């Protein structure tokens, strides 16, 4: 067993949030950004910083998942980590973390797991800035023009030079933070962050420079932003010869069996009265094959990587969500969609009466790219011929943006 020096700094990682605004079926901290969860990315950053006690506050019922993520991130430093169960509010969760501190700890950082890409250097900077009598938060200047409003009326400007956007981790002297929590508990007050609670106890707080990468993952758009940042940061071998900027072609296939719930969704349309397809989302095999063809052409992975079961926020999503997100990924990677040709095999639904409608819907979801869809039967052969499901093949042409 590795014997580690006992640190005097601890970090409480609050991972007990439900993630309602993310629209996920799991708590936010356990939603995948890529192959790793929000919590795992946060812990990777923490264990890349200076050694400290790490306390993960997990939602009830997810303590085992949090322990697995903690051990995976910590490696041979797992003795520094501990998982505790959170409370009904953020304040109660942090209080649970405070009760788990080692006796030698004198400085406490409180960090939101949802700020998963926080750089280790920012964590160290906050810890180093804490002194015996002052709390420290990282903050960014407010760059937007702000207005004071009353209903839908704009009633005046706000001086943004007096404002800052607070981030985490927030650092405090342990004794004073525990004192501030006792004051809040006695008063029955709830605060939005620990700096507010600390200041309410008449204790000083100052700020250091924050970091744009320490943004909070709250909505699906935030999750997409995190994924794009990770994709952009992926290492590239400089020994490889850059591919010429020529048109690129991708092929996608998808198969779904009949047997889902509700109505059939296919080619971006709802088909009332038709048997639905089963799947993680709506089972729209046409849309899914298009996504795979586009991602493959751009070299951006596949549908499972970006929208699969590791991303529960996409459960039940329809074609326009997948296609619009894919078009955005291609645009950010420097590609324009030329055209997409799709063929599906199946005995039902009868497609030709709605072909033009489906092509318009798919084209609109892709930002106006040309999409053509054809349907065929298999003369009774194979699972499509037996009426067990639908098979789809899509071919996409993309070109580099100017």
N, C-alpha and C positions, 0 to 999 in steps of 0.2 A: 504494500500500500504506500502511495506517495504521501509524504508528510509535507504539508504546505504551511508557510508562515500564516499566522492568523491576521487577516486584514483589519484595519480600523475603519474602513469604508464599506457600506452595504448599499445595494440597490434593490428596491422593491419594484417588481415588474407587475403592473396591474393588467391582468389578462382575463378579468372576470366579466367583461362586458358582453351583452347579448348580440350586438351587431345588427340590430333591427333595421337601421337605415341602409345596411349593406345588402339586405334582402337575402341573406344566406340562411340555410337550414341548420347551421352549426354556429357556435359562438365565434365572434369575429377573429379571435386569436388563432383559431384552428382552421381557418379558411386558407387554401393554398394561394400563394402568389405565383410560384412556379412549382417545382417539385417539392418545395419547402413551404411550410405554413408561415403566416404572419408572425406567430410567436417564435418560430425557429429562426427567422431572419433577425428578429429583435435580439434574441439570445446570442446569435453569432456575433453581432456587433458588440454586445456587452462583454463576451469572453475574449474579444480582440482588444479590449481596453485593459487598463491596469487591473490586477487581481482585486476582487472584492467579494464579499458575501452576496449571493444572489438568491433572492426570495421571489418565487413566482406565485402570484395570487390567482388561483384558477377558479372557474365556476364550479359549483357543486356538481359532482358526477363526471367531471373532466380532469380530476386530479391525476389519474393514471396517464392520460394523454400528455398532460403538462410535464409529468415526470420523465416520460420518454423523450420529449423534445429537449428538456433540460439536460439530460444525460448525453444525448447526441451532440448537443452544442458544446458541452463542457469537456468531453473527452476525459483525460486523466485528472481534470480539476473538478470532477463531479462532487467532491467533498465540500466545495464552496456553495453548493446549491441546495435549496429546499423548496418544496411546494406546500402551500397552505390554501385552505378553502376561503374564498371571498364571501363578502356579505351582500346584502340587497342593494347597497349604494356603493359608489366609489369610495366614499369616506370610510365606510365600514370595512371595505376591502383593504385599504391602506392601513387602517388600525390593526387588522389581522396580521399584516406584514410586520408592523412595528413590534408586535408581541413576539415575533420569531427572531428578533435581532440577537446576535451574540453579545456577550457582555463587553467585549473589547471594542465594539463599534462606537465611534464618536461622530461620524459623518454619515448621513443618510441621503441617498438619492431616490426620488420617486419617479418612475418612468412608465409611460403608456406603451404597452406592447404594440398598440396600433401604429406607433411611430417606428415602424419596423426597419426602415432603412437609415436610422440615425447613425452617423459615422462614429466610430470609436473615439476619434479625436474630440468630438463634442462632449462625449461622456466624461472623458478625462478632464476637459477644460472646466466643466461645471464642478466636478469633484475638487479640483485644485483651487477653485475660486472661493469655496466655502471657508469662512473663518468662524471664530468662536461665538460671534454674536449676530451673524447676518445670513439670511437665506439668499440663494442665487438661482435665477432662471435664465435659460437661453431665450432670446427674443429676436424677431426680425422687424425691421421698420415696415410700417404700413405704407404701401405705394399707391393704393387706389384712392381716388377722390371720394371722400365720405360726406354724407348729408344726414342731417337730423330730420326725421319725418314724423308726421302725425296722420295716421291712416294712409291715404294715398297722396297727401300733400307734403311737399318739401318745404320745411320751415326754416332751414338755415344750414350753413356749412359747419363742418367739424374740423378743427385744426389737427391734421394728421401728424404733425411734428411732435405732438404730445402723446402719441399712441404707439404701441408696439404689439406685435402678435406673439403671444407666449407659446413656448414649446416645452418639451420635456427631454431629458431628465431635469427635475428641479432638485436642488441640493440644499440641505439644512444641517445645522448642528443638531445632533440627536436629542440632547436634553431639551433644547428649546422647541423642537418639533413635537416631542412627546408632551411638553407643557401646553403647546398650542392645541393639540388634539384633546387634551383634558378640558381646556376652556371651551372648546366647541361642543364637546359632549355634555358638559354641564349646562350650556346655553341651549342645547337642542338645535343647533344651527348646522345646515349643510352648505358646503362650498363647492364651487365648480373645479377648483384645483387647489393644490397644497399651498401655493404662494398666497392665495386669497385667505385661506385659513390661518396661515402664519401671520399675515399682516393684520387680520382681525384681532389677533392677540397682542396688538401694538408692538410687533417685532419687525425689524427692518428687512426689506428685500431689495436686492439690486439685480441688474441683468448684465449678461455677457452676450456676445454676438451668437446668434443662432445659425442654423444651416438649412438651406432649402430642402435638403434631402430628409430632414426630420419632420416632414409633413405627416399629418395624421390620416390613416386610411379609414374613412367613414362611409363613403358611397362607392358604388361600382365604378364610377369614373376615377376615384382615387386608386382603386385596385388596378385599373388599367394603366394608370400613370406609373405605379410601382413596377408593373410588369415591363413596361417600355424602358424604364430606367435600368432594370436588371438586364434586359436584352442588350441595351446600348453598352453596358459595362462588361459584357461577356468578352473574355480574352480572344484575340484574333492572332493567328500565327502569321508573322510577317514573312515567313519563308514561302508562304503560298502566293502564287501569282494571281492578282486580282482578275476576276472574271470579266470578260469584255462586256460592255454595256449594250447588249443585244436583246431583242425580244426573247421572252422566256415562256415556256409552256409547262403547265402542271396538270396532272391527272388525279382525280379524286373518285373514290367509290364509297358507297354506303349501302347498308342492308338493314332493314328493320322488319320485324315480324308484326303481323296484326295481333292485337290483344291489349292495347292500352285502354285508358279511360277517356271518357268524353267523346268529342268529335275528332275526325281525321283532320290533320294539318299536313298539307303537302304543297310544295312549290310556293310557299308563302301564303297559301289560301286555306281557309277553313271549309271543310266539306261536310255539312250537316247530313246526318243519316248514313254516312259511310263508316265502315269499321275503322277505328283508330289504330295507329301504329304505336308500339311500345318503345320507350327510350328514356334516357336521362332527362331530356328536355321534352319537346313536343313530338319527337320521332320523325320530324320532317326530313326524310332521307334525301330529297332533292337539295334542300338548303345545305345540309351537312356535306354532301358530296362537292358542292360548289366551294364551300369553305376549305375543304381539304385540297382541292385543285388549286385554289388561289394561294394558300399558304405554301403548298409544295412548290409552285412556280417561283415564289419569292424566297424560298429557302428559310421559311419562318416556322418550321415544325409542322404540327398537324392539329386537328380539331381537339383531340384528346388532351394535348398539352395545354391549350388555351381555354377550353370550354368543357373539359371532361368531368368525371365524377369527383375529382379533387377540387372542383370549383362549384360548390353547391349553390352559389348565387345564380347559376344559369339553369337550375332545375326548372322545367316548365316554360323556359323562354321560347319565343317564336323566331321565325326566320329573320325578321328585320333586325333583331338584336344581334344575332351571329353575323349576319352579312354586313351590317353597318360597322360593327367592331372590326371585322376582318378588313374591310375597305380602309378603315382608319389606320390599321397596322401597316398595310401595304403603302399607303401614302407616306407614313412616317419613315418607312424603309426606302422611299425614293422610287416607287413604282406607280404607274397608271394602269388601270384595268382596261384591256382592249375589248375582248369579248369572251363570253362563256357559252359553251354548248353542252346541253345536258340531255341524256336519254334515260328514261326509267322503264323498267320491265315489270309489268303487273297486269292482272286481269281487271282490276278496278282501282280507282274510280275511272269513269269514262272521261278522258281528259280533253279531247278536242274541243268541246263547247266552251271550255274555260282557258284554253291555251293562251290567248292574247292577254287575258286578265292576269294570268300567272306570270307571264313574261314581263308585264308592266310592273307588277309588285316586286319581282326579284330585281329588275333593273333599278327601280327607285331605291330599294334598300342598299344597292351597291353604288349609289350616287350617280346613276344615269348610264352605267355601262350597258352594252348590248348583251342581252341574254336570250338564248333560244332554247326551247324545251321540246323534246319529242318523246312520245310514248309508244310502246310496242308490247305485244303479248309474246309468249314463248310457245304458242301452239300446244299448251298443256304440259310442257316439259319443265322439270325442276320445281323448286319451291314457289317461284312466282306463278308458274302454270297451275300449280295445285291450289293457289289462292292462300298460301301461308304467309306471304309478305311481299315486299317490294325491294328490288335491287336497282341501284342508280349508278351511272357513270357520268362524270363531268370532266370536260377539258377546258382549261382556262388559258388565255393568252394575255400576258402583261408586258408592258414596255417601260424602260427607264424614264422617269420624269426628266424634263429638260433642265 
